[in-house]
Amino acid sequence: MAESHVQHKLLGMMKRRIPTVIAVVLLLAIWEAWVRLGHVPSTMIAAPSEIAQATVETWPTLWPATEVTLLEGTVGFLFAVTCGILIGILLYCSRIADAALFPLLSAAQTMPLISIAPLFLIWFGFEVSGKIVIVAVFGLFPIAVQTIRGLEAVPQFYSDVALTCGATRVWTLWHVKLRVAARQIYGGIRVSAAYIFATAATAEYLGARKGLGIWLQAAYNSFRTPLIFSATLVIIVITGILMCLVNLSERLLLGPADADADPDADQ
């Protein structure tokens, strides 16, 4: 019974992914045909086959650059998740803190990266630590916002039941409200994860010693368009891997999304 259930879920998952695979294959085929048949210069846009070839040929130097961006993005993302959730809890629990800090937090997100990158270069130089801080600062906002919204959306009866059973308000917050709000918090984490490595690469492009940002800068300066696409492809791939890890952690910690559904909702 359990085996048939697993097979049914795998089959359903494959059916959901088939349209995506078909769309990607068609897009790549049209792209390749357009470049080849239209004789588009490789300096303008590279064909998928040229991008794949350039990626393989330059992998010995592309991978070390990827490692740097991976380190900056991953560590910055972990800081963003931790700080975002804690800040969200603080602003939810304290109206004074919410009134004082939330406008500043929102203002920090409106600043373009190019305007504050020089300050981080002055403070941290070209070291990796500066890029980690930039990634964390730009990544924590959606997590903090979704933490606040998730906690505010928790029905009051959850707290009432816990407090009636003798739980403290602090215990109720950490063990009841956060658990109920966890799905929405994970929504913010996913939004943050979607642009973590792009933020790290952009920060490197504006000032660093190594990383995918520097790789992109060198490729642009030498008009090697296939290498620009190679670095972009790597950023997309590692972002996809991070998103998969976020989804996996949500499933391991909270169970399947339909596990939270009310069994009596349709009755």
N, C-alpha and C positions, 0 to 999 in steps of 0.2 A: 504493500500500500504506500509506504513512504517512498519507495524507489519510483513508483509510477508518478507520484506527486512531484518528485524532483525532475523527472523526465518531462513532465508536462510544463513545468516552469522554465526549463532550459529551452524547450521547443517554442514557448511563447516569447522568450527573450530573443531567440534567433529570428523569429518572424518580425519582431519590432526593429531589429538591426538590418534586415535585408534591404528595406528602402534606402537606408543611409548608405550602405555599401554600393548599391546600384547608382545612387546619385553621385557619389565620389568618383566611381569608375567612369561614368559618363562625362563628368566635369573634366577629369584628367584627359580623357580621349579627345574631347572637343578642344581643350587647351593645346594638346600636342599637335592636333591636325591644323589648328589655326596658325601656330608658329611655323610648322614645317611647310604647309601649303602656301601660306601667305608670305613666306620668306622674311619673317620679322627678325630684325637684327638681335643677336643675343645680348647686346648691350642695353636694349630696350626692355625685353622680357625673355626669360629663358624657358625652354620647353621642360616639362616634367622629367623627361629622360636626361636632359642636360643637368638639371638640378640633382637628380639621383647620382649621376656620374661624378659631379663636382663634390657631392657630400662624401662619397666613398673615397675619392682621391685625396681629399683634404682632411679626412677623419683623424689622422694622427695629430694634427694641430687643432682641429675643431673640438675634439673631446676635452683637452685640457681647458679650453675656454669655457666649455659647457660645465665642467666641474666647478669652476669659480662661480658662475651664475647659479648653479644648483645650490651651492653652499649658501650664498647670499639670500637666495629666494626661500630656501627651506628654513634656515634659522630665523630670518625676518618674519616668515609666515607663522612659525611657532610663537614668536613674541607677539605678533598681531593677534593670534587667537587668544593667548593668555591675557594680554592687556585689554583686548576688546571685550572679553567676557567680564573681567573684573570691573572695567570702567562702566559697562552696561549695568552691572549689579549696583555699583555705587550710585549712578544717576537714577536708577529705579528706586533705591531705598531712601535717597536724600533729595528732597525738592530744592534745597538750597544749592547742593552740588549740581543738580540738573540745570537750574537757572544760571549758575555761574559758569559751568564748564561746557555744556552742550553747544552754545553758540560758538565758543572757541574751537571746539572739535569740528563743528561744521565749517567754520572759516578755514581751518587747516586743510580741509579736503578741496576747497575751491581754488587754492593756490596752485598754479601750474608747476610741474616739476622743475622746469627750466629756470623758474624764478628763485627757488630755494636751494637748488643743487650747488650754486657757488658758495652758499653759506656752509653747507656740509663739507665742501672741499676745504674751506678755511678751518673748520673745526676738526675734521677727521683726516684731511689730506686725501691721498689716493688709496687709502687702505680699505680692506673689505668691510671693516666695522661701520664705516659711513654708509655704505650701500645697504647693510643690514638694517640700520636705523631708518633709512628712507623707506625701505620696503615695509617695515613694521608700522611706521607712521601712516603710510598711505593704505595699508591693508586692514587696520583695526576699525576704521569707521563703520563699514557695513556690518561688522560683527557686533560692535557696541550697539548700533541702532536696532538690529534684529534681536539682540538680547533684551533691550528695553521693551520693545514691542511684544516679544514673546512672553515676558513676565507680566506685562499689563493685560495680556489676553487670557491669562490663566483664570478660569472661573473661580469665584470666591469660595464655593463650597469645598474645594480641595483644601484650602487653608482652614476652613471652619472644622472640617472633619479631623484634620491633624491636630489642631489646637484643642479640640474637645477630647481627644485621646491622650492629652497630656504633653504633646510635643511643644517645644519652644518655638518662637518665631524664627530664630536663626536656623534651627533644624528644619523647620517647614520650608524656609527659603531654599536651602541647599539640597534637601532630599525630596521635596514635593514640587515646588514651583519650578525649579530649574529642570527637573525631569519632564514635567508637562510642557515646558517651553523649549525643550531641547531640539525638537524638529525645526522650529522657526530659527533658533540660533544656528543650526546647521545650514539653513538657507543663507544666512549672512556669511558663514564660513566658505560656502561654495562660491558666492559672489567675489569674496576676497581672493580665493584661490585662482579664479579665472584670469586675473591680471597680475599676479605676484611676480612671475618670471619676466613678463614684459616690463614691469616697473623696474626690476633689477637691471635688465639689459639697457633700458633707457638711462638709468642713473649711471651705468658704466660708460655709455656713449658720451655723457656730458663730462666725464672725468674719472678715469680709472687707469690702472696699469694693465689689467687683463680681464678677460671675460667675453661673453658674446657681444656686448656693446662695443668693445674695442674691435672685435672681429668684424662686426657690421661696418664700423667706421673705416677700417682698412679696405674692406671690399668696396665700399662706396667710393673711396678716394682713388682706387685703381680701376673703377668702372667694371668690376667683375660681378655682373648681375647674378649669375648662378650662385655665387657664394652668399650674396644677400639672401636669396631664397633658401639656401641651405641652413643658414643661421635661423631664419624665420621658421623653417620646418622643425628644427630642433626645439625652439621655444614652444611651438604648438604641441609637439610630442610630450615634452616634460610637463607642460601644463595639463595635458590630458591624463598623464600618469598621476599627477597630484590630485586631480579631480576624482579619479578612480579610487585613490587611497582615502580621500575624504568620504566618498560614498561607502567604501568598505568599512571604515571606522564607525560610521553612523549605523550601518547594519549590525555590526558586532556589538555595539554599545546599546542600541535601542531596538534592534530587531527589524523585521520588514516593515515598510511604511504602512501596510494594511493591518499590522498588528495592533495599531492604536485605534482602529475603527470601532465604533460602537456597534456591537452585534445586534442591538435592538433598534438601530436607527431606521432600518427599512420596514420595520413592523408597524 
